[in-house]
Amino acid sequence: MGRVDQRSERDRGITLMRNAGGRAHHGWAGNTIIAAVAFAMLLAGPVTAAEAAAPDVDAHVEFVIGSAVEHEPPGIGWDVGRAQGKLVLDIGPFDTAPGSWSVEQVYAGFAPEEIASGAVAVAGQGVETEVAVALTDYDDDFGGGSFKVTNWTIEAQNALAEIGTLDVSAPILIVQEDGTNARFNIPEPGTTVTRSGPWSVSNYAGWLGGHTLKTGRRWARIQLTATVTEGQVIAVVMPMAENRGRARIKLDGVIQGAVDTYTAGPRRHRVVMWQTPPLSAGEHTVSVINLASPGHRRIDVDAFMIAG
């Protein structure tokens, strides 16, 4: 997923239990309690904050299902893909003391911008939340210089000044239905798009690259096989219209369910219809299979996207 630089700062010198003065307990019961406590402390040793740790920080990137992908036409000099995304955060627990967390958008050459933050008021609790982010396939080549816009730093700090951080870098990759990179219009290494059954090209300026592959044949299939890193996700992009139908989705040969590209309302283009969970590192295959819904037999596949 491109995560690096996970650090923690621990203070192991704070004593949680200290000697305390006060009135002596008299009597057999009091002496027995004091002796029992002293014996337990001899066995267990001193209890210190050395057992504490900085909050763990984990995160991955996902797309927003139902959102639309944008991409400028090739050849205009600013060929940038954009998609709505989210950082899915899993922070904690804050096991020694309350604390706070933040997410900064990191722009190369510019000051970081805080885009989300929060507080944890109770020790022992953690944070599970999502932060909206913009995803793009434009990365690190602004006028021959550097202009990374897909980097975030997540930081969590408890009241003992123990800090956990995680840097996430997650540019997206848009692979068109013909197997080419949407930005450079060349085959994308590490990915293969194959199909079976009759498919034909449909041209329209509102689609990624100005074209899709369409079919009305039941069981016609198109699939992306891609080698990914740990935590990446793969999404399927399709148009929706009143004459479109349902498609079955498989991940590595296992049925994941179906998507419905029918809509009675206005037609929608470049829609993120489905995505995988975070994947293990290695090769994975996502298949889209036409179910040829009665009266809505046609489906179109516009692209596959990878992020994380």
C-alpha positions as a printed Julia matrix, in Angstrom:
308×3 Matrix{Float64}:
   0.0     0.0     0.0
   2.99    2.25    0.01
   3.15    2.74    3.78
   6.51    3.7     5.22
   8.09    5.37    8.21
   6.09    3.98   11.13
   7.66    5.38   14.29
   6.87    5.35   18.03
   8.29    7.29   20.96
   7.9     5.58   24.36
   8.55    6.84   27.83
   9.42    3.83   29.93
  10.51    5.71   33.06
   7.18    6.71   34.6
   6.3     4.79   37.75
   2.6     4.04   38.02
   2.73    2.94   41.65
   4.54    5.04   44.22
   5.17    4.73   47.95
   2.49    6.6    49.85
   2.48    7.83   53.44
  -0.52    7.83   55.72
  -1.95    6.34   58.81
  -1.02    2.77   59.73
  -3.66    0.07   59.73
  -3.98   -1.72   63.04
  -5.4    -5.06   63.82
  -5.06   -8.52   62.37
  -7.18   -7.82   59.26
  -5.26   -4.69   58.33
  -1.87   -6.34   58.83
  -2.98   -9.3    56.72
  -4.05   -7.03   53.85
  -0.77   -5.09   53.98
   1.25   -8.3    53.98
  -0.73   -9.7    51.04
  -0.24   -6.54   48.97
   3.48   -6.46   49.76
   3.88  -10.12   48.78
   2.02   -9.52   45.49
   4.28   -6.57   44.68
   7.38   -8.67   45.35
   6.1   -11.27   42.89
   4.93   -8.87   40.2
   7.61   -6.2    40.48
   6.93   -2.49   39.95
   4.17   -1.56   37.49
   5.36    1.19   35.18
   4.37    2.9    31.96
   7.0     0.72   30.3
   4.09   -1.58   29.49
   2.47    1.23   27.48
   2.94    1.94   23.8
   2.21    4.59   21.21
  -1.15    4.09   19.48
  -0.9     1.78   16.47
  -1.77    3.49   13.18
  -3.1     1.61   10.17
  -4.86    2.89    7.04
  -5.73    1.94    3.49
  -7.27    3.69    0.48
 -10.6     2.81   -1.12
 -12.76    4.3    -3.86
 -16.28    5.64   -3.24
 -18.85    3.28   -4.72
 -21.33    5.12   -6.93
 -19.02    8.06   -7.6
 -17.92    9.13  -11.07
 -14.35    9.0   -12.38
 -13.04   11.96  -14.38
 -10.29   12.05  -16.96
  -9.23   14.76  -19.37
  -9.06   13.74  -23.03
  -5.58   12.62  -24.15
  -3.3    15.12  -25.8
  -4.45   18.36  -24.18
  -1.34   18.72  -21.99
  -3.01   18.1   -18.62
  -4.15   14.5   -18.8
  -5.23   13.79  -15.25
  -7.51   11.11  -13.84
  -9.51   11.93  -10.73
 -11.61    9.74   -8.46
 -13.34   10.16   -5.14
 -11.63    8.15   -2.44
 -11.4     7.63    1.28
  -8.68    6.85    3.78
 -10.0     4.11    6.04
  -8.32    4.64    9.43
  -7.78    2.14   12.23
  -5.96    3.85   15.11
  -5.31    2.66   18.62
  -6.04    1.67   21.17
  -4.88    4.65   23.21
  -3.94    2.22   25.94
  -2.27    4.51   28.48
  -4.07    7.84   28.27
  -6.46    9.88   26.12
  -5.04   11.62   23.09
  -5.61   12.99   19.6
  -5.12   12.11   15.95
  -4.78   13.99   12.67
  -4.46   13.47    8.92
  -2.36   15.81    6.79
  -2.39   16.04    3.0
   1.25   16.27    1.91
   2.09   18.27   -1.22
   5.68   18.16   -2.42
   7.16   21.64   -2.17
   4.25   23.01   -0.13
   3.3    23.07    3.54
   1.17   20.07    4.61
  -2.55   20.74    5.0
  -4.53   19.17    7.85
  -7.7    17.63    6.42
  -9.05   15.77    9.46
  -8.46   15.47   13.2
 -10.11   14.2    16.34
  -9.72   13.38   20.02
  -9.99   10.23   22.12
 -11.24   11.09   25.6
 -11.05    7.67   27.24
  -7.94    5.52   27.64
  -8.33    2.09   26.06
 -10.41    3.29   23.14
  -9.36    3.54   19.48
 -10.54    5.24   16.32
 -12.16    3.63   13.28
 -13.22    6.24   10.75
 -13.02    7.35    7.12
 -11.56   10.55    5.7
 -12.57   11.77    2.25
  -9.63   12.3    -0.12
  -9.15   13.06   -3.79
  -7.35   10.34   -5.76
  -5.44   10.9    -8.99
  -3.17    9.13  -11.44
  -1.03   12.27  -11.78
   2.09   11.81   -9.66
   5.5    13.46   -9.37
   6.11   14.95  -12.81
   4.87   18.53  -12.68
   6.83   20.4   -15.35
   9.75   18.07  -14.87
   9.7    18.71  -11.11
   7.83   17.15   -8.23
   4.16   17.64   -7.44
   2.95   14.6    -5.5
  -0.68   15.0    -4.49
  -1.41   11.48   -3.29
   0.47   11.45    0.01
  -0.97   11.63    3.52
   0.54   11.52    7.0
  -1.54   10.09    9.84
  -0.42   10.82   13.41
  -1.79    9.67   16.75
  -0.47   10.92   20.1
  -1.58   10.05   23.62
  -1.26   12.22   26.73
   2.09   10.64   27.59
   3.56   12.1    24.37
   3.85    8.66   22.78
   3.39    9.12   19.04
   2.49    6.72   16.25
   2.67    7.86   12.62
   2.03    6.39    9.2
   2.82    7.83    5.77
   0.53    6.69    2.93
   1.25    7.16   -0.77
  -1.5     5.95   -3.06
  -1.64    7.13   -6.68
  -4.34    5.37   -8.69
  -3.96    3.44  -11.92
  -6.75    3.48  -14.51
  -6.61    0.53  -16.91
  -9.03    0.94  -19.78
 -11.16   -1.91  -21.05
  -8.68   -2.46  -23.89
  -5.8    -2.96  -21.43
  -4.11    0.41  -21.93
  -3.14    2.93  -19.29
  -5.78    5.69  -19.42
  -3.17    8.4   -19.1
  -0.53    7.25  -21.56
  -2.59    5.04  -23.89
  -0.02    2.24  -23.8
  -0.28   -1.29  -22.35
   0.13   -1.24  -18.58
   2.9    -3.58  -17.29
   1.75   -6.06  -14.67
  -1.85   -6.05  -15.89
  -3.72   -8.08  -18.52
  -7.28   -7.62  -19.77
  -8.88  -10.63  -21.45
 -12.41  -11.43  -22.56
 -14.58  -14.23  -23.87
 -17.81  -14.07  -25.82
 -18.8   -11.34  -28.26
 -17.8    -7.82  -27.24
 -17.73   -4.74  -29.45
 -16.46   -1.18  -29.1
 -18.93    1.59  -28.3
 -17.75    5.18  -28.82
 -18.94    8.19  -26.84
 -17.04   11.27  -25.66
 -18.39   10.93  -22.11
 -16.59    7.65  -21.45
 -12.98    7.18  -20.33
 -10.86    7.41  -23.44
 -14.05    7.96  -25.46
 -14.97    4.26  -25.66
 -16.23    1.19  -23.8
 -16.66   -2.48  -24.58
 -20.29   -3.64  -24.74
 -22.06   -6.97  -24.95
 -25.61   -8.33  -24.86
 -24.58  -11.99  -24.71
 -25.29  -13.93  -21.55
 -22.1   -15.18  -19.82
 -19.85  -12.95  -21.93
 -16.89  -12.14  -19.69
 -14.15   -9.52  -19.37
 -11.5    -9.66  -16.68
  -8.45   -7.86  -15.35
  -5.51   -9.8   -13.97
  -3.1    -7.57  -12.06
  -0.15   -7.93   -9.72
  -0.75   -5.7    -6.7
   0.99   -4.81   -3.46
  -0.37   -5.49    0.02
  -3.55   -3.54    0.75
  -4.37   -2.34   -2.76
  -7.93   -2.48   -4.09
  -9.29   -3.03   -7.62
 -12.49   -1.34   -8.81
 -14.77   -1.78  -11.83
 -15.99    1.29  -13.76
 -19.15    1.02  -15.9
 -21.82    3.33  -17.35
 -25.44    3.21  -16.17
 -28.5     3.7   -18.4
 -32.12    2.65  -18.88
 -31.14   -0.1   -21.34
 -28.32   -1.6   -19.25
 -28.5    -4.65  -17.01
 -26.82   -6.76  -14.36
 -23.36   -8.3   -14.22
 -21.86  -10.92  -11.94
 -18.54  -10.1   -10.28
 -15.89  -12.66   -9.4
 -12.63  -12.2    -7.49
 -10.05  -14.92   -8.13
 -12.82  -17.19   -9.38
 -15.11  -16.7    -6.36
 -18.51  -15.05   -6.89
 -18.76  -11.73   -5.04
 -22.32  -10.86   -6.03
 -23.78   -8.76   -8.84
 -23.99   -5.13   -9.86
 -26.95   -3.52  -11.59
 -26.18   -0.88  -14.21
 -29.85   -0.14  -14.94
 -31.15    3.3   -14.01
 -34.53    4.82  -14.76
 -33.12    8.31  -14.26
 -30.55   10.24  -16.27
 -27.7     8.2   -17.74
 -24.54    8.14  -15.68
 -21.03    7.68  -17.03
 -17.75    6.39  -15.55
 -19.4     5.04  -12.38
 -17.43    3.07   -9.76
 -19.74    0.06   -9.51
 -17.73   -2.3    -7.3
 -14.36   -2.76   -5.63
 -12.42   -5.5    -3.89
 -11.5    -5.46   -0.22
  -7.81   -4.68    0.47
  -5.88   -7.44   -1.3
  -2.89   -9.54   -0.38
   0.29   -8.94   -2.36
   0.46  -10.9    -5.6
  -1.67  -11.63   -8.65
  -5.46  -11.24   -8.54
  -8.21  -11.48  -11.15
 -11.46   -9.51  -11.23
 -14.09  -10.8   -13.68
 -17.24   -9.08  -14.96
 -19.8   -11.5   -16.43
 -22.97  -10.39  -18.22
 -26.18  -11.83  -16.77
 -28.24  -10.53  -19.72
 -31.17   -9.29  -17.64
 -34.51   -9.72  -19.46
 -35.25   -6.46  -21.27
 -31.86   -5.09  -20.24
 -29.36   -7.45  -21.76
 -26.58   -4.98  -22.45
 -23.68   -4.06  -20.17
 -20.66   -1.86  -20.88
 -17.27   -1.99  -19.15
 -15.33    1.28  -19.22
 -12.25    0.59  -17.07
 -10.65   -1.08  -14.08
  -8.91    0.99  -11.4
  -6.26    0.12   -8.83
  -5.48    2.18   -5.72
  -3.65    1.8    -2.45
